[in-house]
């Protein structure tokens, strides 16, 4: 429950275009709209990196949507997720 409330708080502060929540090694859209292919690709990274929980947010910026990650997402997974976003956005 605490992770859910923290995710809601982070989302409200940053007003992302979308958020993908990882819980129990399962990636799912938490808010907004994002290509389903991106979520599926995120799931593959989650499984490979064994990420138990976390949050991936797409923040609106003048240059386009930029991904931001909760601290639970390891550095080793962040660049692959950015690369995937470039493919599916």
GUTI-190432 format. One record per residue: chain; y, x, z negated of N, C-alpha, C, O in turn. Coordinates in pm, 1 decimal. Each point is the difference from the previous one (the first is absolute). Example, Ala and Ser with C-alpha at 12.3 -4.5 7.8 and 13.67 -1.06 7.14 Angstrom:
chain:A&ny:-569.0&nx:1319.0&nz:-780.0&cay:119.0&cax:-89.0&caz:0.0&cy:120.0&cx:90.0&cz:0.0&oy:-1.9&ox:103.6&oz:-66.5
chain:A&ny:106.9&nx:-138.6&nz:138.5&cay:119.0&cax:82.0&caz:-6.0&cy:109.0&cx:-77.0&cz:-73.0&oy:110.8&ox:50.9&oz:-16.9
! end
This chain:
chain:A&ny:-119.9&nx:82.8&nz:0.0&cay:119.9&cax:-82.8&caz:0.0&cy:125.7&cx:86.8&cz:0.0&oy:98.0&ox:-31.5&oz:67.6
chain:A&ny:-101.3&nx:139.8&nz:-142.9&cay:116.5&cax:87.8&caz:-9.1&cy:36.6&cx:55.7&cz:137.4&oy:118.0&ox:8.6&oz:33.9
chain:A&ny:-218.8&nx:29.4&nz:45.5&cay:26.3&cax:56.2&caz:132.7&cy:65.7&cx:-103.9&cz:90.1&oy:87.6&ox:32.4&oz:80.3
chain:A&ny:-130.1&nx:-155.3&nz:-94.2&cay:57.8&cax:-108.4&caz:78.7&cy:147.8&cx:-18.5&cz:-34.5&oy:83.5&ox:-14.0&oz:89.3
chain:A&ny:-51.8&nx:14.0&nz:-217.7&cay:139.4&cax:-17.2&caz:-42.4&cy:85.7&cx:119.0&cz:42.4&oy:114.7&ox:-16.9&oz:41.4
chain:A&ny:-170.7&nx:136.8&nz:-52.0&cay:75.1&cax:118.6&caz:41.3&cy:27.0&cx:-6.0&cz:150.5&oy:109.4&ox:33.8&oz:45.1
chain:A&ny:-208.3&nx:-76.5&nz:31.5&cay:16.7&cax:-12.0&caz:145.2&cy:108.7&cx:-101.7&cz:33.2&oy:83.2&ox:25.0&oz:87.2
chain:A&ny:-82.9&nx:-138.5&nz:-155.1&cay:105.1&cax:-99.2&caz:20.7&cy:138.0&cx:57.3&cz:-29.7&oy:95.4&ox:-25.0&oz:73.7
chain:A&ny:-85.2&nx:101.4&nz:-181.3&cay:127.0&cax:60.8&caz:-37.1&cy:45.8&cx:99.2&cz:106.5&oy:116.8&ox:-1.0&oz:38.7
chain:A&ny:-207.1&nx:86.6&nz:9.0&cay:35.8&cax:96.8&caz:102.7&cy:44.6&cx:-69.4&cz:127.2&oy:96.3&ox:42.2&oz:64.1
chain:A&ny:-165.2&nx:-146.9&nz:-28.2&cay:35.4&cax:-73.2&caz:121.1&cy:137.5&cx:-63.5&cz:-13.6&oy:80.1&ox:4.6&oz:93.4
chain:A&ny:-52.9&nx:-62.8&nz:-206.7&cay:129.8&cax:-66.3&caz:-17.7&cy:115.0&cx:99.3&cz:2.5&oy:109.5&ox:-34.4&oz:44.7
chain:A&ny:-131.4&nx:155.3&nz:-91.1&cay:105.7&cax:100.9&caz:1.2&cy:30.6&cx:50.3&cz:140.5&oy:116.1&ox:22.9&oz:33.9
chain:A&ny:-217.1&nx:-6.2&nz:45.7&cay:17.2&cax:65.3&caz:129.7&cy:7.0&cx:-96.6&cz:118.1&oy:39.5&ox:40.7&oz:109.3
chain:A&ny:-75.9&nx:-164.8&nz:-127.7&cay:0.3&cax:-100.4&caz:105.7&cy:-65.5&cx:51.9&cz:127.5&oy:65.6&ox:11.2&oz:103.5
chain:A&ny:-193.7&nx:20.1&nz:-110.5&cay:-67.7&cax:55.4&caz:117.8&cy:-27.0&cx:-105.5&cz:106.9&oy:-1.4&ox:-120.0&oz:-27.2
chain:A&ny:-19.7&nx:168.2&nz:148.8&cay:-41.9&cax:-86.9&caz:109.3&cy:-142.5&cx:-47.6&cz:-24.4&oy:-36.7&ox:-111.7&oz:36.3
chain:A&ny:-43.0&nx:198.3&nz:-98.4&cay:-137.3&cax:-36.1&caz:-34.3&cy:-49.3&cx:88.7&cz:-113.3&oy:58.5&ox:104.2&oz:-29.6
chain:A&ny:-165.7&nx:-147.1&nz:-32.2&cay:-66.9&cax:80.2&caz:-102.8&cy:-149.9&cx:-22.0&cz:14.0&oy:-46.9&ox:-112.8&oz:15.0
chain:A&ny:-26.7&nx:222.5&nz:-20.3&cay:-145.9&cax:-4.0&caz:0.4&cy:-44.1&cx:48.9&cz:-137.0&oy:33.6&ox:111.0&oz:-41.2
chain:A&ny:-107.9&nx:-193.5&nz:-28.1&cay:-46.2&cax:34.2&caz:-134.5&cy:-144.3&cx:48.8&cz:8.3&oy:-82.5&ox:-55.8&oz:72.3
chain:A&ny:54.9&nx:160.3&nz:-147.7&cay:-136.2&cax:51.1&caz:-12.0&cy:-45.4&cx:-26.7&cz:-142.2&oy:61.7&ox:44.1&oz:-97.0
chain:A&ny:-169.9&nx:-116.6&nz:87.5&cay:-55.1&cax:-33.7&caz:-130.9&cy:-151.4&cx:2.2&cz:11.6&oy:-57.3&ox:-63.5&oz:88.6
chain:A&ny:-7.1&nx:136.7&nz:-178.4&cay:-146.8&cax:14.7&caz:1.8&cy:-48.3&cx:51.0&cz:135.1&oy:-101.1&ox:-46.2&oz:53.0
chain:A&ny:174.6&nx:141.8&nz:1.5&cay:-29.2&cax:63.6&caz:129.4&cy:-0.3&cx:-98.9&cz:116.4&oy:-73.6&ox:18.3&oz:96.9
chain:A&ny:155.3&nx:-122.7&nz:-106.2&cay:14.1&cax:-98.0&caz:107.2&cy:147.4&cx:-12.4&cz:37.1&oy:84.1&ox:-26.9&oz:-85.8
chain:A&ny:-53.2&nx:46.6&nz:212.9&cay:137.5&cax:-13.5&caz:49.3&cy:20.6&cx:-141.6&cz:52.8&oy:-83.2&ox:-52.3&oz:74.0
chain:A&ny:194.6&nx:-8.8&nz:-112.7&cay:31.8&cax:-135.3&caz:46.2&cy:151.6&cx:-17.0&cz:3.9&oy:72.7&ox:61.4&oz:-78.1
chain:A&ny:-26.6&nx:-145.0&nz:169.6&cay:143.3&cax:-28.1&caz:8.6&cy:41.5&cx:-73.1&cz:-127.2&oy:-60.9&ox:-99.1&oz:-40.1
chain:A&ny:165.5&nx:150.6&nz:-21.2&cay:51.8&cax:-56.5&caz:-124.8&cy:121.8&cx:-87.0&cz:28.6&oy:17.1&ox:-106.4&oz:-59.5
chain:A&ny:67.1&nx:153.1&nz:151.3&cay:116.9&cax:-79.0&caz:39.4&cy:43.0&cx:41.6&cz:140.3&oy:-29.6&ox:110.6&oz:45.2
chain:A&ny:98.8&nx:-199.5&nz:21.5&cay:49.0&cax:28.5&caz:134.3&cy:-109.2&cx:-10.2&cz:104.7&oy:-109.6&ox:-49.7&oz:-25.8
chain:A&ny:142.5&nx:98.2&nz:144.7&cay:-94.4&cax:-3.6&caz:110.6&cy:-18.8&cx:141.1&cz:53.5&oy:95.7&ox:75.6&oz:16.5
chain:A&ny:-219.6&nx:-42.5&nz:9.7&cay:-35.2&cax:132.2&caz:51.2&cy:-121.5&cx:-18.5&cz:91.1&oy:-83.5&ox:-86.6&oz:-26.4
chain:A&ny:72.2&nx:166.4&nz:133.0&cay:-116.4&cax:-15.6&caz:87.8&cy:-131.8&cx:15.1&cz:-77.0&oy:-15.8&ox:90.9&oz:-81.5
chain:A&ny:-76.7&nx:-180.3&nz:108.5&cay:-129.8&cax:4.4&caz:-67.8&cy:-72.5&cx:130.3&cz:30.1&oy:-74.4&ox:50.2&oz:-84.2
chain:A&ny:95.0&nx:4.6&nz:202.0&cay:-62.8&cax:127.5&caz:35.6&cy:48.2&cx:111.9&cz:-93.4&oy:-76.7&ox:90.2&oz:-33.7
chain:A&ny:203.4&nx:-96.2&nz:-7.6&cay:52.6&cax:100.0&caz:-93.4&cy:-68.3&cx:-14.6&cz:-135.8&oy:-36.3&ox:99.9&oz:-62.2
chain:A&ny:19.0&nx:-222.2&nz:16.6&cay:-65.9&cax:-22.9&caz:-129.5&cy:-144.0&cx:51.0&cz:5.2&oy:-47.7&ox:62.3&oz:-94.8
chain:A&ny:-19.7&nx:-88.5&nz:204.0&cay:-138.3&cax:48.0&caz:15.1&cy:-3.4&cx:152.8&cz:-1.3&oy:-87.3&ox:59.4&oz:-63.2
chain:A&ny:180.9&nx:3.7&nz:131.9&cay:6.5&cax:146.0&caz:0.9&cy:33.1&cx:53.8&cz:-139.6&oy:-52.0&ox:103.9&oz:-40.6
chain:A&ny:138.6&nx:-174.6&nz:-32.6&cay:30.3&cax:38.5&caz:-138.3&cy:-127.2&cx:-4.4&cz:-84.1&oy:-23.6&ox:87.9&oz:-82.9
chain:A&ny:-57.3&nx:-189.6&nz:104.8&cay:-124.9&cax:-13.4&caz:-74.2&cy:-90.1&cx:120.7&cz:23.4&oy:-65.9&ox:47.3&oz:-92.7
chain:A&ny:62.7&nx:2.2&nz:215.0&cay:-80.9&cax:118.1&caz:30.6&cy:49.3&cx:122.1&cz:-76.6&oy:-80.4&ox:78.4&oz:-50.3
chain:A&ny:212.6&nx:-61.9&nz:41.3&cay:56.6&cax:111.8&caz:-76.5&cy:-30.7&cx:-17.4&cz:-148.2&oy:-34.7&ox:96.6&oz:-68.1
chain:A&ny:47.0&nx:-218.0&nz:18.4&cay:-29.7&cax:-30.1&caz:-140.9&cy:-143.4&cx:39.8&cz:-33.2&oy:-25.9&ox:61.8&oz:-103.2
chain:A&ny:-65.7&nx:-97.3&nz:190.2&cay:-140.5&cax:33.4&caz:-24.5&cy:-23.9&cx:150.5&cz:7.8&oy:-69.6&ox:56.4&oz:-84.4
chain:A&ny:126.8&nx:7.8&nz:184.5&cay:-18.8&cax:144.6&caz:17.5&cy:57.5&cx:78.7&cz:-117.4&oy:-61.6&ox:95.0&oz:-48.3
chain:A&ny:180.2&nx:-135.1&nz:2.8&cay:69.1&cax:70.6&caz:-108.4&cy:-38.7&cx:-53.9&cz:-138.2&oy:41.5&ox:55.1&oz:-102.0
chain:A&ny:-119.9&nx:-161.0&nz:98.7&cay:-43.7&cax:-63.4&caz:-124.5&cy:119.5&cx:-38.5&cz:-88.6&oy:6.4&ox:35.3&oz:-117.8
chain:A&ny:86.3&nx:-107.4&nz:177.5&cay:119.5&cax:-46.4&caz:-70.6&cy:-34.2&cx:-131.7&cz:-68.8&oy:-35.1&ox:-97.6&oz:66.4
chain:A&ny:45.0&nx:94.5&nz:-198.0&cay:-37.2&cax:-119.1&caz:-76.6&cy:109.4&cx:-105.8&cz:1.0&oy:-29.0&ox:-119.5&oz:5.2
chain:A&ny:154.3&nx:162.9&nz:-10.2&cay:111.4&cax:-94.6&caz:-5.1&cy:124.6&cx:66.5&cz:55.0&oy:7.0&ox:122.3&oz:11.6
chain:A&ny:90.9&nx:-204.1&nz:22.1&cay:125.7&cax:53.7&caz:49.1&cy:75.1&cx:-102.4&cz:83.1&oy:-43.2&ox:-114.2&oz:15.4
chain:A&ny:156.0&nx:157.6&nz:37.3&cay:86.2&cax:-88.0&caz:76.9&cy:61.0&cx:79.5&cz:114.9&oy:52.4&ox:109.8&oz:-19.2
chain:A&ny:-60.3&nx:-167.1&nz:138.4&cay:64.1&cax:56.5&caz:119.1&cy:106.6&cx:-99.3&cz:41.4&oy:-29.5&ox:-116.7&oz:25.9
chain:A&ny:153.3&nx:163.0&nz:-19.7&cay:110.3&cax:-90.2&caz:36.0&cy:65.7&cx:46.7&cz:129.0&oy:18.3&ox:119.8&oz:21.9
chain:A&ny:16.6&nx:-214.4&nz:62.3&cay:77.4&cax:27.1&caz:120.4&cy:144.0&cx:-40.6&cz:-26.2&oy:31.5&ox:-118.7&oz:-9.7
chain:A&ny:55.3&nx:217.7&nz:-1.6&cay:140.9&cax:-26.6&caz:-31.2&cy:84.7&cx:0.4&cz:126.2&oy:-11.8&ox:89.9&oz:83.2
chain:A&ny:96.9&nx:-190.1&nz:-69.3&cay:90.8&cax:-7.0&caz:114.2&cy:107.1&cx:106.7&cz:-13.5&oy:68.7&ox:9.4&oz:-101.7
chain:A&ny:-56.3&nx:69.9&nz:205.6&cay:102.9&cax:103.6&caz:9.1&cy:65.0&cx:-11.8&cz:136.6&oy:-58.8&ox:-58.4&oz:91.1
chain:A&ny:180.4&nx:113.2&nz:-74.5&cay:65.5&cax:-8.8&caz:131.3&cy:-84.6&cx:58.3&cz:113.9&oy:8.3&ox:-46.6&oz:113.6
chain:A&ny:-89.1&nx:147.9&nz:-144.0&cay:-83.6&cax:63.7&caz:102.1&cy:-131.3&cx:-75.5&cz:21.4&oy:-77.2&ox:35.7&oz:89.1
chain:A&ny:51.0&nx:-137.1&nz:-167.2&cay:-124.1&cax:-75.3&caz:8.5&cy:-65.8&cx:-7.9&cz:-136.3&oy:60.2&ox:38.1&oz:-100.4
chain:A&ny:-181.7&nx:-86.5&nz:95.7&cay:-70.9&cax:-14.5&caz:-126.5&cy:-56.0&cx:134.7&cz:-42.7&oy:-64.0&ox:70.2&oz:78.3
chain:A&ny:89.1&nx:-35.8&nz:-203.3&cay:-48.1&cax:125.4&caz:-58.7&cy:-97.3&cx:-34.6&cz:-112.0&oy:26.4&ox:-88.4&oz:-81.5
chain:A&ny:-139.4&nx:159.2&nz:78.2&cay:-98.0&cax:-25.4&caz:-104.8&cy:38.0&cx:71.9&cz:-128.7&oy:48.9&ox:112.9&oz:0.9
chain:A&ny:-72.9&nx:-181.3&nz:-109.9&cay:15.0&cax:57.2&caz:-133.2&cy:-126.7&cx:-33.9&cz:-76.8&oy:-63.0&ox:-102.9&oz:24.4
chain:A&ny:26.0&nx:190.4&nz:-117.7&cay:-127.9&cax:-13.6&caz:-69.1&cy:19.5&cx:3.8&cz:-150.8&oy:90.8&ox:65.7&oz:-50.9
chain:A&ny:-177.7&nx:-137.2&nz:-19.2&cay:-0.9&cax:12.0&caz:-145.5&cy:-61.9&cx:134.8&cz:-35.7&oy:-64.3&ox:64.2&oz:83.0
chain:A&ny:84.5&nx:-23.4&nz:-205.7&cay:-51.1&cax:129.9&caz:-44.7&cy:-151.7&cx:7.8&cz:3.8&oy:-55.9&ox:109.6&oz:2.8
chain:A&ny:-11.5&nx:-223.5&nz:-2.8&cay:-146.6&cax:-2.4&caz:1.6&cy:-58.5&cx:41.8&cz:135.2&oy:-118.8&ox:30.8&oz:8.9
chain:A&ny:201.1&nx:-29.5&nz:95.7&cay:-46.7&cax:42.3&caz:132.0&cy:12.9&cx:151.8&cz:8.0&oy:111.3&ox:52.2&oz:-7.2
chain:A&ny:-222.7&nx:19.9&nz:22.0&cay:8.3&cax:146.2&caz:1.5&cy:70.8&cx:52.7&cz:125.1&oy:2.0&ox:-65.1&oz:104.5
chain:A&ny:55.2&nx:183.2&nz:-117.7&cay:69.1&cax:63.9&caz:112.0&cy:-91.7&cx:13.9&cz:121.0&oy:45.0&ox:-12.5&oz:113.9
chain:A&ny:-173.1&nx:38.0&nz:-138.0&cay:-95.0&cax:20.4&caz:110.1&cy:-18.2&cx:-125.1&cz:85.5&oy:-47.9&ox:9.4&oz:113.0
chain:A&ny:85.1&nx:-125.3&nz:-164.5&cay:-13.7&cax:-125.0&caz:75.0&cy:130.4&cx:-44.2&cz:64.2&oy:-1.3&ox:-82.8&oz:91.1
chain:A&ny:110.8&nx:134.9&nz:-135.7&cay:130.3&cax:-50.1&caz:46.5&cy:28.1&cx:29.1&cz:147.2&oy:41.2&ox:-89.9&oz:73.2
chain:A&ny:-62.5&nx:212.5&nz:-28.9&cay:27.9&cax:30.9&caz:140.8&cy:-94.1&cx:-75.0&cz:93.7&oy:45.5&ox:-51.7&oz:102.0
chain:A&ny:-174.9&nx:43.8&nz:-132.8&cay:-84.5&cax:-82.1&caz:86.7&cy:47.2&cx:-145.8&cz:8.6&oy:-7.8&ox:-61.3&oz:106.5
chain:A&ny:56.1&nx:6.4&nz:-216.7&cay:51.0&cax:-137.1&caz:1.5&cy:127.4&cx:-9.6&cz:83.6&oy:19.2&ox:-98.1&oz:71.8
chain:A&ny:66.8&nx:197.4&nz:-80.2&cay:121.4&cax:1.1&caz:84.3&cy:-38.7&cx:5.5&cz:147.9&oy:56.8&ox:-71.0&oz:83.0
chain:A&ny:-153.7&nx:155.9&nz:-52.2&cay:-45.4&cax:11.4&caz:139.3&cy:-55.8&cx:-133.3&cz:49.6&oy:26.5&ox:-41.0&oz:113.1
chain:A&ny:-103.4&nx:-25.8&nz:-197.7&cay:-54.4&cax:-130.1&caz:37.4&cy:111.5&cx:-101.1&cz:23.4&oy:-6.4&ox:-79.5&oz:93.8
chain:A&ny:107.6&nx:82.5&nz:-178.4&cay:110.7&cax:-93.1&caz:16.0&cy:67.1&cx:20.3&cz:136.2&oy:35.2&ox:-97.1&oz:66.9
chain:A&ny:-17.8&nx:222.0&nz:-26.5&cay:60.1&cax:28.4&caz:130.8&cy:-85.2&cx:-58.5&cz:113.1&oy:53.6&ox:-46.5&oz:100.6
chain:A&ny:-183.9&nx:48.8&nz:-117.0&cay:-89.2&cax:-54.6&caz:104.2&cy:6.8&cx:-151.5&cz:7.2&oy:-4.6&ox:-56.7&oz:109.2
chain:A&ny:15.5&nx:-10.4&nz:-224.1&cay:-12.6&cax:-145.3&caz:-2.4&cy:133.3&cx:-74.2&cz:-11.1&oy:1.9&ox:-123.0&oz:2.8
chain:A&ny:106.6&nx:193.7&nz:-15.0&cay:129.3&cax:-69.8&caz:-13.0&cy:60.3&cx:-29.8&cz:134.3&oy:108.2&ox:-58.1&oz:7.6
! end
